[in-house]
Amino acid sequence: VHQDAERYMPDWLARPLASITRADCMERHAELTKRGKYVANRAMRMLRAAWNTAARANDQLPKCPVVAVTMNKERRRREPITWDALPSW
């Protein structure tokens, strides 16, 4: 997960969490969507998880700015995992 943060949000790692705005999130999601819709969604989910973890310890943290992001539609895969592939999965 930390590698994804370094890859997709390296300029945010040194910022105080509360300084990340809804506009920042919407803009970054749009930029990352150009790389791939799953990548963009994953990055925002990662940020939301980190935010929610921090919010449990800090009552002063504002509402998570990822709330402003409209996630890209994703298709659910319905491919079964074969018995041969299951151990490595």
C-alpha positions, 0 to 999 in steps of 0.5 A: 500500500505504501508503494502505491502512495509513493507512486500515485501521491508522492507529493502528498506524503509530507503534507499534513493529512488535514491539508488535503482538500476535496478539490485535491482529491477530485483533481488527483482522481481525474489525473489518475483516471488517465492511467486507468480507472481501477488505479484511480479508484484504488488510490482514493480508497487507500487515502480514505482508509488512511484517513479513517484510521487517523480519524479514529485517533484524532477527533479534530480531523475534518470529514474525509475529502474523498467523499467528493470523488465520484469513483469510476465504474468498475466491472465485476469479474466473474471468472472462477479461480481454477483449482490449480491456480488457487494455491498461488492466488 
